[in-house]
Amino acid sequence: MTHESGTLPSEGVKTMFDRIAPVYDAMNRVMTMGLDQRWRRLTAELAVREGDRVLDACCGTGDLALADLKAGAASVVGVDFSPRMLERARGKSEAVEWLEGDMLALPFEDASFDAVTVGFGVRNVEDLEAGLRELRRVLKPGGRLGVLEITRPRGLLRPFFRFWFDVLVPLLGKVLPGGKAYTYLPASVRRFPGPDDLQAVMERAGFGSVTYRLLAGGIVALHVGEAA
C-alpha cells in the first residue's frame, strides 16, 4: 500500500531497501555518472574535522561513512534501518561501527558526536523535521551536520532531470530487483523540500549558520549547518 503522496510506509521503505541492496552501489554509479563518490568526499570534507567522533545516519552501504574516516574522523558509527544494506557496509570495512537503527530514535545519548553526515537518506525519513531534531540532539553544541541530497534543478537541466527520473529510472525497475524503488525514487524527490526550504527546516530543527551549494548543475544539494 502507498500513501496518496506516493510515499511508502516506513516498513515498506525498509523492505524496499533490503531488496535493492545488492544493486544499490551500481545504481548510484549509473544514475550519477560516477559522481556520487566525489559528492560524498566533499560532504565529509566540509562536515568532519580531524579527530572527530562522527555519526553517518541512514548510512546505506557505507560509502559516506568511509569518506568520513578518510576525512580524518577518529571514529565513525554508521546507522541504517536496513539489515541488508548494513551487510554490504560491513563487507567494506570493519573500521566503522555499523548499527541497525532508526534516525527518528537514535540509540545515543545527547551530545555524543562532533559531526553527523547523511547521504541521500533524509528524503526517506517519515518526519523530516523530527529526524533533523534527533540529529541535533546527538550533536555537541557547535557540531556540524552535512546533508547530501537529490533536489529538483531549475533551468536548462530541468527537462533532462524529469526525463531521467520520471521515465528512465522507473524503466530500470522492470529489470532490476526491488522494482518499487525506481517508482518511489522520483516520487520522493518531487515531494522533498527544495534547497531553500530544507535550509529553513534545518534552522527550525536547531541548526545555525546553514549554507548550501548546488552540485551537478543543481541536481544535488549539499547543506551544512552547526548545532546551535
PLY file of the C-alpha trace (Angstrom):
ply
format ascii 1.0
element vertex 228
property float x
property float y
property float z
element edge 227
property int vertex1
property int vertex2
end_header
0.00 0.00 0.00
1.21 3.53 -0.76
0.22 6.85 0.70
-1.51 9.39 -1.54
1.72 11.37 -1.76
3.47 8.41 -3.35
5.40 7.55 -0.20
5.71 4.10 1.26
5.06 3.41 4.95
8.34 3.16 6.91
8.28 -0.64 6.99
7.71 -0.65 3.24
10.71 1.62 2.68
12.85 -0.68 4.84
11.76 -3.75 2.86
12.38 -1.92 -0.40
15.97 -1.03 0.55
16.60 -4.59 1.72
15.57 -5.80 -1.74
17.72 -3.34 -3.73
20.83 -3.68 -1.51
22.64 -5.99 -3.99
22.41 -3.41 -6.81
22.41 -0.19 -4.75
26.04 0.80 -5.34
25.89 0.02 -9.05
22.69 2.03 -9.44
24.26 5.01 -7.66
27.17 4.97 -10.10
24.87 4.71 -13.12
22.37 7.36 -12.01
25.09 9.88 -11.07
27.51 9.03 -13.89
30.07 8.10 -11.23
29.97 11.46 -9.45
28.33 10.27 -6.22
31.63 9.31 -4.59
33.06 12.75 -5.26
29.99 14.35 -3.65
30.39 12.13 -0.59
34.04 13.13 -0.22
33.05 16.79 -0.38
30.36 16.28 2.26
32.86 14.62 4.58
35.48 17.32 3.99
33.01 20.09 4.91
31.48 18.38 7.95
34.32 16.41 9.52
37.42 17.67 11.29
40.49 15.77 12.37
39.81 13.63 15.43
36.01 13.93 15.32
33.61 11.26 16.53
31.16 11.04 13.62
27.72 9.58 13.04
26.72 8.68 9.50
22.92 8.40 9.64
20.97 6.45 7.01
24.37 5.04 6.09
23.14 2.55 3.48
26.05 0.54 2.12
28.56 2.73 3.94
30.34 4.85 1.34
29.84 8.17 3.14
30.90 6.67 6.48
34.14 5.54 4.84
34.61 9.03 3.37
34.23 10.41 6.91
37.09 8.19 8.05
39.28 9.36 5.18
38.45 12.98 6.07
40.12 12.50 9.46
37.43 11.18 11.80
38.82 9.36 14.81
35.78 7.07 14.90
32.63 6.63 12.82
29.32 4.99 13.64
27.07 4.10 10.71
23.34 3.64 11.38
20.72 2.32 8.99
17.34 0.60 9.34
18.00 -1.87 6.50
19.80 -5.07 7.60
20.72 -5.94 4.02
22.29 -2.54 3.42
24.31 -2.97 6.61
25.51 -6.38 5.44
27.00 -4.66 2.40
28.54 -1.95 4.58
30.14 -4.46 6.95
31.71 -6.19 3.98
33.51 -2.97 3.05
35.16 -2.14 6.38
35.50 -3.23 9.99
36.84 0.20 10.96
33.29 1.61 11.24
30.81 0.55 13.91
27.72 -0.48 11.93
24.40 -0.43 13.82
20.81 -1.11 12.86
18.59 1.78 13.94
16.11 4.49 13.00
17.11 8.13 12.53
13.93 9.15 14.34
15.03 7.36 17.53
18.81 7.13 17.64
20.31 4.89 20.37
22.76 7.52 21.62
22.93 9.98 24.48
22.68 13.72 23.95
25.80 15.43 22.57
27.52 12.15 21.61
29.08 13.27 18.32
31.23 16.06 16.89
29.75 15.72 13.40
26.92 13.98 11.57
26.64 13.20 7.87
23.66 11.96 5.85
23.97 10.99 2.21
20.79 10.56 0.15
18.92 9.48 3.27
16.88 12.27 4.86
14.47 12.08 1.92
13.34 8.68 3.23
12.59 9.76 6.81
8.86 9.88 7.58
9.11 13.10 9.63
11.96 15.23 8.25
11.98 17.92 10.93
11.74 15.37 13.75
14.65 13.48 12.20
16.76 16.62 11.99
15.94 17.45 15.62
17.14 13.99 16.57
20.42 14.62 14.75
20.70 17.93 16.59
20.15 16.12 19.90
23.10 13.76 19.43
25.43 16.53 18.24
27.61 18.52 20.60
27.00 22.30 20.58
28.85 23.65 17.58
28.93 20.23 15.95
28.44 20.11 12.19
25.79 18.41 10.08
26.32 17.67 6.39
23.26 16.67 4.34
23.75 15.47 0.76
20.51 15.01 -1.14
18.93 14.95 -4.60
16.96 18.07 -5.45
14.92 19.43 -8.33
17.04 21.51 -10.70
15.92 24.71 -12.33
16.82 25.98 -15.77
18.33 24.01 -18.64
18.73 20.72 -16.78
15.11 20.53 -15.65
13.78 18.69 -18.75
16.67 16.21 -18.65
16.14 15.61 -14.94
12.43 14.92 -15.44
13.12 12.50 -18.31
15.83 10.71 -16.33
13.91 10.34 -13.08
10.35 10.04 -14.33
10.96 7.84 -17.37
14.33 6.07 -17.41
14.68 5.30 -13.68
11.23 3.61 -13.39
12.06 1.56 -16.50
15.04 0.11 -14.65
12.62 -1.23 -12.09
11.23 -3.60 -14.68
14.55 -5.45 -14.99
16.25 -4.97 -11.59
15.45 -6.22 -8.06
13.17 -4.06 -5.97
11.16 -2.55 -8.80
9.11 -0.31 -6.49
12.27 1.58 -5.59
12.51 3.05 -9.05
8.99 4.42 -8.85
9.46 5.55 -5.26
12.68 7.46 -6.03
11.18 10.07 -8.41
8.13 10.49 -6.13
10.35 11.01 -3.08
12.38 13.68 -4.89
9.26 15.52 -6.05
7.83 15.82 -2.54
11.14 16.69 -0.84
11.77 20.35 0.08
13.86 22.42 -2.30
17.24 23.78 -1.14
15.88 27.00 0.42
13.07 25.13 2.17
15.45 22.47 3.51
17.68 25.23 4.85
14.67 26.63 6.71
13.74 23.20 8.11
17.29 22.72 9.38
17.16 26.10 11.08
13.85 25.24 12.76
15.39 21.97 13.94
18.12 23.82 15.83
20.92 24.40 13.32
22.61 27.71 12.69
24.95 29.05 10.00
23.18 26.81 7.47
24.52 27.14 3.96
24.18 25.03 0.85
25.79 24.56 -2.50
24.28 23.04 -5.63
26.22 20.32 -7.43
25.92 18.76 -10.88
24.03 21.71 -12.31
21.56 21.79 -9.43
20.58 18.11 -9.37
22.18 17.61 -5.94
22.30 19.94 -2.93
24.83 19.82 -0.09
23.68 21.58 3.09
25.98 22.22 6.06
24.92 23.62 9.43
26.10 23.84 13.03
24.26 22.67 16.12
23.14 25.88 17.80
0 1
1 2
2 3
3 4
4 5
5 6
6 7
7 8
8 9
9 10
10 11
11 12
12 13
13 14
14 15
15 16
16 17
17 18
18 19
19 20
20 21
21 22
22 23
23 24
24 25
25 26
26 27
27 28
28 29
29 30
30 31
31 32
32 33
33 34
34 35
35 36
36 37
37 38
38 39
39 40
40 41
41 42
42 43
43 44
44 45
45 46
46 47
47 48
48 49
49 50
50 51
51 52
52 53
53 54
54 55
55 56
56 57
57 58
58 59
59 60
60 61
61 62
62 63
63 64
64 65
65 66
66 67
67 68
68 69
69 70
70 71
71 72
72 73
73 74
74 75
75 76
76 77
77 78
78 79
79 80
80 81
81 82
82 83
83 84
84 85
85 86
86 87
87 88
88 89
89 90
90 91
91 92
92 93
93 94
94 95
95 96
96 97
97 98
98 99
99 100
100 101
101 102
102 103
103 104
104 105
105 106
106 107
107 108
108 109
109 110
110 111
111 112
112 113
113 114
114 115
115 116
116 117
117 118
118 119
119 120
120 121
121 122
122 123
123 124
124 125
125 126
126 127
127 128
128 129
129 130
130 131
131 132
132 133
133 134
134 135
135 136
136 137
137 138
138 139
139 140
140 141
141 142
142 143
143 144
144 145
145 146
146 147
147 148
148 149
149 150
150 151
151 152
152 153
153 154
154 155
155 156
156 157
157 158
158 159
159 160
160 161
161 162
162 163
163 164
164 165
165 166
166 167
167 168
168 169
169 170
170 171
171 172
172 173
173 174
174 175
175 176
176 177
177 178
178 179
179 180
180 181
181 182
182 183
183 184
184 185
185 186
186 187
187 188
188 189
189 190
190 191
191 192
192 193
193 194
194 195
195 196
196 197
197 198
198 199
199 200
200 201
201 202
202 203
203 204
204 205
205 206
206 207
207 208
208 209
209 210
210 211
211 212
212 213
213 214
214 215
215 216
216 217
217 218
218 219
219 220
220 221
221 222
222 223
223 224
224 225
225 226
226 227
